[in-house]
């Protein structure tokens, strides 16, 4: 079996990613990353560096726009309710209204089907009740 070397974390990407992660998800995103530390710390680093540092933190779209796009995609995929809940909360954190979130998820009826829209709306309802 081949030995693997530890690849150093790019501190610039990681710091940028942490800043965006904290702005969007606050404690819930950090909890996801920390929850991976015992089994796959690299996956947590990928989330911080790539997802938040390289993609979500890019210019061109606001965090509000990115979060609405994210909840639309997660809702359309289905089966991602824990992540959908984190991003519904993230949408609220970056200034989206409950109405904007619900309207975004209603679009799922047309493009992803009623079952996925119903599941996503129920996830939003639960998440809204927790805030």
N, CA, C and O atoms as a GROMACS GRO file, in nm:
protein
  524
    1UNK      N    1   0.084  -0.118   0.000
    1UNK     CA    2   0.000   0.000   0.000
    1UNK      C    3   0.088   0.124   0.000
    1UNK      O    4   0.187   0.131   0.073
    2UNK      N    5   0.054   0.219  -0.079
    2UNK     CA    6   0.131   0.342  -0.093
    2UNK      C    7   0.101   0.439   0.020
    2UNK      O    8  -0.015   0.457   0.058
    3UNK      N    9   0.205   0.501   0.074
    3UNK     CA   10   0.186   0.602   0.178
    3UNK      C   11   0.146   0.733   0.114
    3UNK      O   12   0.190   0.767   0.004
    4UNK      N   13   0.062   0.807   0.184
    4UNK     CA   14   0.022   0.938   0.134
    4UNK      C   15   0.089   1.045   0.218
    4UNK      O   16   0.111   1.028   0.338
    5UNK      N   17   0.121   1.154   0.154
    5UNK     CA   18   0.179   1.268   0.224
    5UNK      C   19   0.069   1.367   0.255
    5UNK      O   20  -0.026   1.384   0.178
    6UNK      N   21   0.084   1.433   0.368
    6UNK     CA   22  -0.012   1.537   0.401
    6UNK      C   23   0.014   1.658   0.312
    6UNK      O   24   0.126   1.706   0.301
    7UNK      N   25  -0.092   1.704   0.248
    7UNK     CA   26  -0.082   1.821   0.162
    7UNK      C   27  -0.117   1.943   0.246
    7UNK      O   28  -0.221   1.945   0.311
    8UNK      N   29  -0.032   2.045   0.246
    8UNK     CA   30  -0.061   2.162   0.329
    8UNK      C   31  -0.184   2.238   0.280
    8UNK      O   32  -0.212   2.246   0.160
    9UNK      N   33  -0.256   2.292   0.375
    9UNK     CA   34  -0.372   2.375   0.345
    9UNK      C   35  -0.322   2.511   0.298
    9UNK      O   36  -0.231   2.568   0.358
   10UNK      N   37  -0.381   2.562   0.192
   10UNK     CA   38  -0.349   2.697   0.144
   10UNK      C   39  -0.418   2.796   0.238
   10UNK      O   40  -0.539   2.814   0.232
   11UNK      N   41  -0.339   2.858   0.324
   11UNK     CA   42  -0.395   2.944   0.428
   11UNK      C   43  -0.476   3.061   0.372
   11UNK      O   44  -0.575   3.101   0.433
   12UNK      N   45  -0.437   3.116   0.255
   12UNK     CA   46  -0.512   3.226   0.196
   12UNK      C   47  -0.652   3.183   0.154
   12UNK      O   48  -0.750   3.251   0.185
   13UNK      N   49  -0.661   3.071   0.087
   13UNK     CA   50  -0.791   3.018   0.045
   13UNK      C   51  -0.875   2.980   0.166
   13UNK      O   52  -0.995   3.008   0.172
   14UNK      N   53  -0.810   2.917   0.263
   14UNK     CA   54  -0.881   2.872   0.381
   14UNK      C   55  -0.936   2.992   0.459
   14UNK      O   56  -1.052   2.991   0.501
   15UNK      N   57  -0.855   3.094   0.478
   15UNK     CA   58  -0.900   3.213   0.552
   15UNK      C   59  -1.013   3.283   0.478
   15UNK      O   60  -1.112   3.324   0.540
   16UNK      N   61  -1.001   3.296   0.347
   16UNK     CA   62  -1.108   3.358   0.267
   16UNK      C   63  -1.235   3.274   0.278
   16UNK      O   64  -1.345   3.328   0.295
   17UNK      N   65  -1.220   3.143   0.269
   17UNK     CA   66  -1.335   3.054   0.280
   17UNK      C   67  -1.401   3.060   0.415
   17UNK      O   68  -1.524   3.061   0.425
   18UNK      N   69  -1.321   3.066   0.521
   18UNK     CA   70  -1.378   3.076   0.656
   18UNK      C   71  -1.458   3.204   0.674
   18UNK      O   72  -1.563   3.204   0.737
   19UNK      N   73  -1.407   3.313   0.619
   19UNK     CA   74  -1.477   3.441   0.629
   19UNK      C   75  -1.614   3.432   0.563
   19UNK      O   76  -1.714   3.475   0.621
   20UNK      N   77  -1.619   3.377   0.442
   20UNK     CA   78  -1.747   3.366   0.370
   20UNK      C   79  -1.837   3.264   0.438
   20UNK      O   80  -1.957   3.289   0.454
   21UNK      N   81  -1.783   3.150   0.479
   21UNK     CA   82  -1.861   3.048   0.549
   21UNK      C   83  -1.928   3.107   0.673
   21UNK      O   84  -2.046   3.084   0.696
   22UNK      N   85  -1.852   3.182   0.752
   22UNK     CA   86  -1.908   3.241   0.873
   22UNK      C   87  -2.013   3.346   0.842
   22UNK      O   88  -2.112   3.358   0.915
   23UNK      N   89  -1.994   3.422   0.735
   23UNK     CA   90  -2.093   3.523   0.698
   23UNK      C   91  -2.225   3.459   0.656
   23UNK      O   92  -2.333   3.506   0.690
   24UNK      N   93  -2.215   3.351   0.581
   24UNK     CA   94  -2.335   3.287   0.528
   24UNK      C   95  -2.401   3.196   0.631
   24UNK      O   96  -2.520   3.209   0.659
   25UNK      N   97  -2.323   3.103   0.687
   25UNK     CA   98  -2.385   2.998   0.768
   25UNK      C   99  -2.371   3.017   0.918
   25UNK      O  100  -2.438   2.949   0.996
   26UNK      N  101  -2.286   3.109   0.957
   26UNK     CA  102  -2.257   3.130   1.099
   26UNK      C  103  -2.219   2.999   1.165
   26UNK      O  104  -2.134   2.927   1.111
   27UNK      N  105  -2.275   2.964   1.276
   27UNK     CA  106  -2.231   2.845   1.351
   27UNK      C  107  -2.266   2.714   1.282
   27UNK      O  108  -2.196   2.615   1.300
   28UNK      N  109  -2.374   2.710   1.203
   28UNK     CA  110  -2.415   2.583   1.144
   28UNK      C  111  -2.313   2.531   1.044
   28UNK      O  112  -2.290   2.410   1.038
   29UNK      N  113  -2.254   2.617   0.965
   29UNK     CA  114  -2.152   2.574   0.870
   29UNK      C  115  -2.027   2.526   0.940
   29UNK      O  116  -1.968   2.425   0.901
   30UNK      N  117  -1.986   2.597   1.042
   30UNK     CA  118  -1.869   2.556   1.120
   30UNK      C  119  -1.894   2.420   1.184
   30UNK      O  120  -1.803   2.338   1.190
   31UNK      N  121  -2.018   2.395   1.231
   31UNK     CA  122  -2.052   2.266   1.292
   31UNK      C  123  -2.041   2.153   1.190
   31UNK      O  124  -1.995   2.043   1.224
   32UNK      N  125  -2.082   2.178   1.066
   32UNK     CA  126  -2.069   2.076   0.961
   32UNK      C  127  -1.922   2.042   0.940
   32UNK      O  128  -1.884   1.925   0.938
   33UNK      N  129  -1.840   2.145   0.924
   33UNK     CA  130  -1.696   2.124   0.900
   33UNK      C  131  -1.632   2.052   1.018
   33UNK      O  132  -1.556   1.957   0.999
   34UNK      N  133  -1.662   2.095   1.139
   34UNK     CA  134  -1.603   2.032   1.258
   34UNK      C  135  -1.652   1.889   1.275
   34UNK      O  136  -1.579   1.804   1.324
   35UNK      N  137  -1.776   1.862   1.235
   35UNK     CA  138  -1.831   1.727   1.244
   35UNK      C  139  -1.760   1.628   1.153
   35UNK      O  140  -1.772   1.507   1.173
   36UNK      N  141  -1.687   1.677   1.055
   36UNK     CA  142  -1.613   1.591   0.964
   36UNK      C  143  -1.469   1.567   1.009
   36UNK      O  144  -1.402   1.478   0.955
   37UNK      N  145  -1.421   1.643   1.106
   37UNK     CA  146  -1.280   1.640   1.145
   37UNK      C  147  -1.231   1.501   1.187
   37UNK      O  148  -1.118   1.464   1.157
   38UNK      N  149  -1.315   1.424   1.256
   38UNK     CA  150  -1.269   1.295   1.306
   38UNK      C  151  -1.262   1.187   1.198
   38UNK      O  152  -1.187   1.091   1.212
   39UNK      N  153  -1.338   1.201   1.092
   39UNK     CA  154  -1.338   1.098   0.988
   39UNK      C  155  -1.275   1.144   0.856
   39UNK      O  156  -1.208   1.066   0.789
   40UNK      N  157  -1.297   1.269   0.820
   40UNK     CA  158  -1.242   1.319   0.693
   40UNK      C  159  -1.217   1.469   0.703
   40UNK      O  160  -1.294   1.549   0.649
   41UNK      N  161  -1.111   1.507   0.771
   41UNK     CA  162  -1.083   1.651   0.783
   41UNK      C  163  -1.062   1.717   0.648
   41UNK      O  164  -1.087   1.836   0.632
   42UNK      N  165  -1.016   1.639   0.549
   42UNK     CA  166  -0.995   1.695   0.416
   42UNK      C  167  -1.127   1.741   0.354
   42UNK      O  168  -1.130   1.844   0.286
   43UNK      N  169  -1.234   1.667   0.377
   43UNK     CA  170  -1.364   1.708   0.323
   43UNK      C  171  -1.406   1.842   0.382
   43UNK      O  172  -1.457   1.928   0.310
   44UNK      N  173  -1.384   1.861   0.510
   44UNK     CA  174  -1.413   1.990   0.572
   44UNK      C  175  -1.330   2.101   0.511
   44UNK      O  176  -1.380   2.211   0.487
   45UNK      N  177  -1.201   2.071   0.488
   45UNK     CA  178  -1.114   2.171   0.425
   45UNK      C  179  -1.161   2.204   0.283
   45UNK      O  180  -1.157   2.319   0.242
   46UNK      N  181  -1.205   2.101   0.208
   46UNK     CA  182  -1.256   2.124   0.071
   46UNK      C  183  -1.377   2.218   0.075
   46UNK      O  184  -1.390   2.308  -0.008
   47UNK      N  185  -1.465   2.195   0.173
   47UNK     CA  186  -1.584   2.280   0.185
   47UNK      C  187  -1.543   2.425   0.207
   47UNK      O  188  -1.593   2.516   0.142
   48UNK      N  189  -1.450   2.444   0.301
   48UNK     CA  190  -1.408   2.581   0.334
   48UNK      C  191  -1.331   2.644   0.218
   48UNK      O  192  -1.365   2.753   0.174
   49UNK      N  193  -1.228   2.575   0.169
   49UNK     CA  194  -1.141   2.633   0.066
   49UNK      C  195  -1.208   2.646  -0.068
   49UNK      O  196  -1.215   2.755  -0.125
   50UNK      N  197  -1.259   2.534  -0.120
   50UNK     CA  198  -1.313   2.535  -0.256
   50UNK      C  199  -1.452   2.598  -0.261
   50UNK      O  200  -1.475   2.696  -0.332
   51UNK      N  201  -1.545   2.540  -0.184
   51UNK     CA  202  -1.683   2.588  -0.193
   51UNK      C  203  -1.697   2.735  -0.155
   51UNK      O  204  -1.752   2.816  -0.230
   52UNK      N  205  -1.645   2.768  -0.036
   52UNK     CA  206  -1.663   2.905   0.012
   52UNK      C  207  -1.551   3.000  -0.030
   52UNK      O  208  -1.578   3.116  -0.063
   53UNK      N  209  -1.427   2.953  -0.030
   53UNK     CA  210  -1.315   3.040  -0.066
   53UNK      C  211  -1.304   3.067  -0.214
   53UNK      O  212  -1.278   3.180  -0.255
   54UNK      N  213  -1.323   2.962  -0.296
   54UNK     CA  214  -1.304   2.977  -0.441
   54UNK      C  215  -1.432   3.010  -0.517
   54UNK      O  216  -1.428   3.086  -0.614
   55UNK      N  217  -1.544   2.953  -0.477
   55UNK     CA  218  -1.666   2.967  -0.556
   55UNK      C  219  -1.764   3.067  -0.495
   55UNK      O  220  -1.796   3.168  -0.558
   56UNK      N  221  -1.811   3.041  -0.375
   56UNK     CA  222  -1.914   3.126  -0.316
   56UNK      C  223  -1.862   3.267  -0.289
   56UNK      O  224  -1.938   3.363  -0.294
   57UNK      N  225  -1.733   3.280  -0.261
   57UNK     CA  226  -1.674   3.410  -0.234
   57UNK      C  227  -1.635   3.490  -0.358
   57UNK      O  228  -1.579   3.599  -0.346
   58UNK      N  229  -1.665   3.438  -0.476
   58UNK     CA  230  -1.629   3.508  -0.599
   58UNK      C  231  -1.714   3.634  -0.618
   58UNK      O  232  -1.826   3.642  -0.569
   59UNK      N  233  -1.659   3.731  -0.689
   59UNK     CA  234  -1.741   3.847  -0.726
   59UNK      C  235  -1.835   3.808  -0.841
   59UNK      O  236  -1.821   3.700  -0.899
   60UNK      N  237  -1.928   3.891  -0.871
   60UNK     CA  238  -2.017   3.866  -0.984
   60UNK      C  239  -2.160   3.840  -0.944
   60UNK      O  240  -2.253   3.881  -1.014
   61UNK      N  241  -2.179   3.772  -0.832
   61UNK     CA  242  -2.312   3.752  -0.775
   61UNK      C  243  -2.302   3.787  -0.627
   61UNK      O  244  -2.198   3.765  -0.564
   62UNK      N  245  -2.408   3.841  -0.573
   62UNK     CA  246  -2.410   3.869  -0.430
   62UNK      C  247  -2.429   3.738  -0.353
   62UNK      O  248  -2.469   3.637  -0.411
   63UNK      N  249  -2.401   3.741  -0.224
   63UNK     CA  250  -2.426   3.622  -0.142
   63UNK      C  251  -2.575   3.590  -0.140
   63UNK      O  252  -2.612   3.472  -0.133
   64UNK      N  253  -2.660   3.689  -0.146
   64UNK     CA  254  -2.806   3.666  -0.154
   64UNK      C  255  -2.840   3.586  -0.278
   64UNK      O  256  -2.912   3.486  -0.271
   65UNK      N  257  -2.787   3.630  -0.393
   65UNK     CA  258  -2.814   3.559  -0.518
   65UNK      C  259  -2.760   3.417  -0.514
   65UNK      O  260  -2.827   3.323  -0.558
   66UNK      N  261  -2.640   3.401  -0.462
   66UNK     CA  262  -2.580   3.268  -0.455
   66UNK      C  263  -2.660   3.176  -0.363
   66UNK      O  264  -2.677   3.058  -0.394
   67UNK      N  265  -2.708   3.227  -0.252
   67UNK     CA  266  -2.785   3.143  -0.160
   67UNK      C  267  -2.920   3.105  -0.220
   67UNK      O  268  -2.965   2.991  -0.203
   68UNK      N  269  -2.986   3.197  -0.291
   68UNK     CA  270  -3.112   3.160  -0.357
   68UNK      C  271  -3.089   3.054  -0.464
   68UNK      O  272  -3.168   2.961  -0.478
   69UNK      N  273  -2.980   3.067  -0.539
   69UNK     CA  274  -2.945   2.965  -0.639
   69UNK      C  275  -2.917   2.832  -0.570
   69UNK      O  276  -2.958   2.727  -0.619
   70UNK      N  277  -2.848   2.837  -0.458
   70UNK     CA  278  -2.812   2.714  -0.386
   70UNK      C  279  -2.936   2.643  -0.334
   70UNK      O  280  -2.947   2.521  -0.348
   71UNK      N  281  -3.029   2.717  -0.274
   71UNK     CA  282  -3.148   2.649  -0.223
   71UNK      C  283  -3.234   2.594  -0.338
   71UNK      O  284  -3.299   2.491  -0.322
   72UNK      N  285  -3.234   2.661  -0.452
   72UNK     CA  286  -3.307   2.609  -0.568
   72UNK      C  287  -3.244   2.476  -0.614
   72UNK      O  288  -3.315   2.380  -0.642
   73UNK      N  289  -3.112   2.473  -0.621
   73UNK     CA  290  -3.044   2.351  -0.666
   73UNK      C  291  -3.061   2.237  -0.566
   73UNK      O  292  -3.089   2.124  -0.605
   74UNK      N  293  -3.044   2.265  -0.437
   74UNK     CA  294  -3.059   2.160  -0.337
   74UNK      C  295  -3.202   2.107  -0.335
   74UNK      O  296  -3.224   1.986  -0.322
   75UNK      N  297  -3.298   2.197  -0.347
   75UNK     CA  298  -3.437   2.154  -0.351
   75UNK      C  299  -3.466   2.068  -0.474
   75UNK      O  300  -3.538   1.969  -0.464
   76UNK      N  301  -3.411   2.106  -0.587
   76UNK     CA  302  -3.433   2.031  -0.711
   76UNK      C  303  -3.366   1.894  -0.705
   76UNK      O  304  -3.418   1.797  -0.761
   77UNK      N  305  -3.252   1.885  -0.637
   77UNK     CA  306  -3.184   1.756  -0.624
   77UNK      C  307  -3.265   1.661  -0.537
   77UNK      O  308  -3.273   1.541  -0.566
   78UNK      N  309  -3.324   1.713  -0.431
   78UNK     CA  310  -3.396   1.629  -0.337
   78UNK      C  311  -3.299   1.545  -0.255
   78UNK      O  312  -3.187   1.520  -0.298
   79UNK      N  313  -3.343   1.502  -0.139
   79UNK     CA  314  -3.259   1.418  -0.054
   79UNK      C  315  -3.147   1.493   0.015
   79UNK      O  316  -3.058   1.431   0.073
   80UNK      N  317  -3.149   1.624   0.008
   80UNK     CA  318  -3.043   1.708   0.066
   80UNK      C  319  -3.100   1.800   0.173
   80UNK      O  320  -3.050   1.911   0.192
   81UNK      N  321  -3.202   1.754   0.243
   81UNK     CA  322  -3.271   1.842   0.336
   81UNK      C  323  -3.181   1.899   0.446
   81UNK      O  324  -3.199   2.016   0.482
   82UNK      N  325  -3.086   1.823   0.502
   82UNK     CA  326  -2.998   1.887   0.602
   82UNK      C  327  -2.919   2.005   0.543
   82UNK      O  328  -2.907   2.110   0.606
   83UNK      N  329  -2.866   1.986   0.423
   83UNK     CA  330  -2.792   2.093   0.358
   83UNK      C  331  -2.886   2.206   0.315
   83UNK      O  332  -2.851   2.324   0.323
   84UNK      N  333  -3.005   2.170   0.268
   84UNK     CA  334  -3.104   2.271   0.230
   84UNK      C  335  -3.139   2.358   0.350
   84UNK      O  336  -3.150   2.480   0.338
   85UNK      N  337  -3.157   2.298   0.465
   85UNK     CA  338  -3.188   2.374   0.586
   85UNK      C  339  -3.077   2.472   0.621
   85UNK      O  340  -3.103   2.587   0.656
   86UNK      N  341  -2.951   2.425   0.613
   86UNK     CA  342  -2.836   2.513   0.640
   86UNK      C  343  -2.839   2.632   0.545
   86UNK      O  344  -2.813   2.745   0.587
   87UNK      N  345  -2.870   2.609   0.418
   87UNK     CA  346  -2.867   2.718   0.320
   87UNK      C  347  -2.992   2.805   0.324
   87UNK      O  348  -2.986   2.921   0.285
   88UNK      N  349  -3.103   2.752   0.371
   88UNK     CA  350  -3.220   2.838   0.395
   88UNK      C  351  -3.185   2.936   0.507
   88UNK      O  352  -3.212   3.055   0.497
   89UNK      N  353  -3.125   2.883   0.614
   89UNK     CA  354  -3.080   2.971   0.722
   89UNK      C  355  -2.975   3.069   0.670
   89UNK      O  356  -2.977   3.187   0.704
   90UNK      N  357  -2.882   3.020   0.586
   90UNK     CA  358  -2.782   3.107   0.526
   90UNK      C  359  -2.843   3.217   0.442
   90UNK      O  360  -2.795   3.330   0.442
   91UNK      N  361  -2.951   3.185   0.371
   91UNK     CA  362  -3.021   3.286   0.292
   91UNK      C  363  -3.075   3.397   0.380
   91UNK      O  364  -3.065   3.516   0.348
   92UNK      N  365  -3.132   3.358   0.492
   92UNK     CA  366  -3.181   3.458   0.588
   92UNK      C  367  -3.065   3.540   0.643
   92UNK      O  368  -3.077   3.661   0.661
   93UNK      N  369  -2.953   3.474   0.671
   93UNK     CA  370  -2.837   3.542   0.728
   93UNK      C  371  -2.781   3.650   0.635
   93UNK      O  372  -2.728   3.752   0.682
   94UNK      N  373  -2.792   3.629   0.504
   94UNK     CA  374  -2.737   3.727   0.410
   94UNK      C  375  -2.843   3.823   0.355
   94UNK      O  376  -2.818   3.895   0.259
   95UNK      N  377  -2.961   3.824   0.416
   95UNK     CA  378  -3.059   3.926   0.384
   95UNK      C  379  -3.178   3.885   0.300
   95UNK      O  380  -3.260   3.970   0.266
   96UNK      N  381  -3.190   3.757   0.266
   96UNK     CA  382  -3.308   3.714   0.192
   96UNK      C  383  -3.429   3.713   0.285
   96UNK      O  384  -3.416   3.692   0.406
   97UNK      N  385  -3.544   3.737   0.229
   97UNK     CA  386  -3.666   3.731   0.308
   97UNK      C  387  -3.727   3.592   0.297
   97UNK      O  388  -3.696   3.516   0.205
   98UNK      N  389  -3.814   3.561   0.391
   98UNK     CA  390  -3.885   3.433   0.385
   98UNK      C  391  -3.966   3.424   0.256
   98UNK      O  392  -3.976   3.317   0.196
   99UNK      N  393  -4.025   3.534   0.214
   99UNK     CA  394  -4.102   3.536   0.089
   99UNK      C  395  -4.014   3.502  -0.030
   99UNK      O  396  -4.054   3.423  -0.116
  100UNK      N  397  -3.894   3.560  -0.037
  100UNK     CA  398  -3.803   3.529  -0.148
  100UNK      C  399  -3.764   3.381  -0.149
  100UNK      O  400  -3.754   3.319  -0.254
  101UNK      N  401  -3.742   3.326  -0.031
  101UNK     CA  402  -3.705   3.186  -0.020
  101UNK      C  403  -3.819   3.097  -0.067
  101UNK      O  404  -3.799   3.004  -0.145
  102UNK      N  405  -3.940   3.124  -0.018
  102UNK     CA  406  -4.056   3.045  -0.058
  102UNK      C  407  -4.080   3.057  -0.208
  102UNK      O  408  -4.107   2.956  -0.274
  103UNK      N  409  -4.072   3.177  -0.263
  103UNK     CA  410  -4.092   3.195  -0.407
  103UNK      C  411  -3.987   3.119  -0.489
  103UNK      O  412  -4.018   3.062  -0.593
  104UNK      N  413  -3.863   3.120  -0.440
  104UNK     CA  414  -3.758   3.044  -0.508
  104UNK      C  415  -3.792   2.895  -0.508
  104UNK      O  416  -3.776   2.827  -0.610
  105UNK      N  417  -3.837   2.845  -0.394
  105UNK     CA  418  -3.869   2.703  -0.385
  105UNK      C  419  -3.996   2.667  -0.462
  105UNK      O  420  -4.009   2.553  -0.507
  106UNK      N  421  -4.087   2.761  -0.479
  106UNK     CA  422  -4.207   2.735  -0.560
  106UNK      C  423  -4.171   2.708  -0.706
  106UNK      O  424  -4.242   2.636  -0.776
  107UNK      N  425  -4.060   2.766  -0.753
  107UNK     CA  426  -4.013   2.742  -0.889
  107UNK      C  427  -3.986   2.593  -0.914
  107UNK      O  428  -3.989   2.547  -1.028
  108UNK      N  429  -3.960   2.520  -0.808
  108UNK     CA  430  -3.933   2.377  -0.822
  108UNK      C  431  -4.051   2.302  -0.880
  108UNK      O  432  -4.032   2.201  -0.949
  109UNK      N  433  -4.172   2.348  -0.855
  109UNK     CA  434  -4.291   2.281  -0.911
  109UNK      C  435  -4.277   2.266  -1.062
  109UNK      O  436  -4.305   2.160  -1.117
  110UNK      N  437  -4.235   2.372  -1.126
  110UNK     CA  438  -4.229   2.375  -1.272
  110UNK      C  439  -4.112   2.293  -1.325
  110UNK      O  440  -4.127   2.219  -1.422
  111UNK      N  441  -3.995   2.306  -1.262
  111UNK     CA  442  -3.874   2.249  -1.320
  111UNK      C  443  -3.825   2.120  -1.256
  111UNK      O  444  -3.748   2.046  -1.316
  112UNK      N  445  -3.870   2.091  -1.133
  112UNK     CA  446  -3.823   1.970  -1.066
  112UNK      C  447  -3.938   1.880  -1.022
  112UNK      O  448  -3.917   1.763  -0.989
  113UNK      N  449  -4.059   1.934  -1.020
  113UNK     CA  450  -4.176   1.855  -0.983
  113UNK      C  451  -4.231   1.891  -0.846
  113UNK      O  452  -4.162   1.946  -0.760
  114UNK      N  453  -4.359   1.857  -0.830
  114UNK     CA  454  -4.428   1.889  -0.706
  114UNK      C  455  -4.370   1.819  -0.583
  114UNK      O  456  -4.360   1.882  -0.478
  115UNK      N  457  -4.334   1.690  -0.590
  115UNK     CA  458  -4.280   1.627  -0.469
  115UNK      C  459  -4.155   1.698  -0.415
  115UNK      O  460  -4.141   1.714  -0.294
  116UNK      N  461  -4.066   1.739  -0.503
  116UNK     CA  462  -3.945   1.808  -0.455
  116UNK      C  463  -3.980   1.946  -0.402
  116UNK      O  464  -3.921   1.992  -0.304
  117UNK      N  465  -4.075   2.014  -0.466
  117UNK     CA  466  -4.118   2.145  -0.416
  117UNK      C  467  -4.183   2.132  -0.278
  117UNK      O  468  -4.156   2.212  -0.189
  118UNK      N  469  -4.267   2.033  -0.261
  118UNK     CA  470  -4.333   2.012  -0.131
  118UNK      C  471  -4.229   1.982  -0.024
  118UNK      O  472  -4.236   2.038   0.086
  119UNK      N  473  -4.134   1.894  -0.054
  119UNK     CA  474  -4.030   1.861   0.044
  119UNK      C  475  -3.947   1.983   0.080
  119UNK      O  476  -3.914   2.004   0.197
  120UNK      N  477  -3.912   2.063  -0.019
  120UNK     CA  478  -3.831   2.182   0.005
  120UNK      C  479  -3.909   2.286   0.086
  120UNK      O  480  -3.853   2.347   0.177
  121UNK      N  481  -4.036   2.305   0.055
  121UNK     CA  482  -4.119   2.400   0.130
  121UNK      C  483  -4.134   2.353   0.274
  121UNK      O  484  -4.129   2.434   0.367
  122UNK      N  485  -4.154   2.222   0.294
  122UNK     CA  486  -4.163   2.170   0.431
  122UNK      C  487  -4.032   2.189   0.507
  122UNK      O  488  -4.033   2.215   0.627
  123UNK      N  489  -3.921   2.175   0.438
  123UNK     CA  490  -3.790   2.201   0.501
  123UNK      C  491  -3.779   2.348   0.540
  123UNK      O  492  -3.730   2.380   0.648
  124UNK      N  493  -3.824   2.437   0.452
  124UNK     CA  494  -3.823   2.580   0.483
  124UNK      C  495  -3.911   2.610   0.604
  124UNK      O  496  -3.873   2.685   0.693
  125UNK      N  497  -4.029   2.550   0.606
  125UNK     CA  498  -4.121   2.571   0.718
  125UNK      C  499  -4.056   2.532   0.851
  125UNK      O  500  -4.066   2.604   0.949
  126UNK      N  501  -3.992   2.418   0.851
  126UNK     CA  502  -3.923   2.370   0.973
  126UNK      C  503  -3.808   2.464   1.010
  126UNK      O  504  -3.791   2.500   1.126
  127UNK      N  505  -3.730   2.504   0.910
  127UNK     CA  506  -3.616   2.593   0.935
  127UNK      C  507  -3.663   2.729   0.986
  127UNK      O  508  -3.604   2.784   1.079
  128UNK      N  509  -3.768   2.784   0.926
  128UNK     CA  510  -3.822   2.914   0.970
  128UNK      C  511  -3.868   2.905   1.116
  128UNK      O  512  -3.851   3.000   1.192
  129UNK      N  513  -3.926   2.793   1.156
  129UNK     CA  514  -3.975   2.776   1.293
  129UNK      C  515  -3.860   2.773   1.394
  129UNK      O  516  -3.880   2.801   1.512
  130UNK      N  517  -3.741   2.737   1.346
  130UNK     CA  518  -3.625   2.725   1.436
  130UNK      C  519  -3.553   2.857   1.456
  130UNK      O  520  -3.469   2.869   1.546
  131UNK      N  521  -3.585   2.958   1.373
  131UNK     CA  522  -3.513   3.087   1.386
  131UNK      C  523  -3.588   3.182   1.475
  131UNK      O  524  -3.543   3.295   1.497
   0.00000   0.00000   0.00000
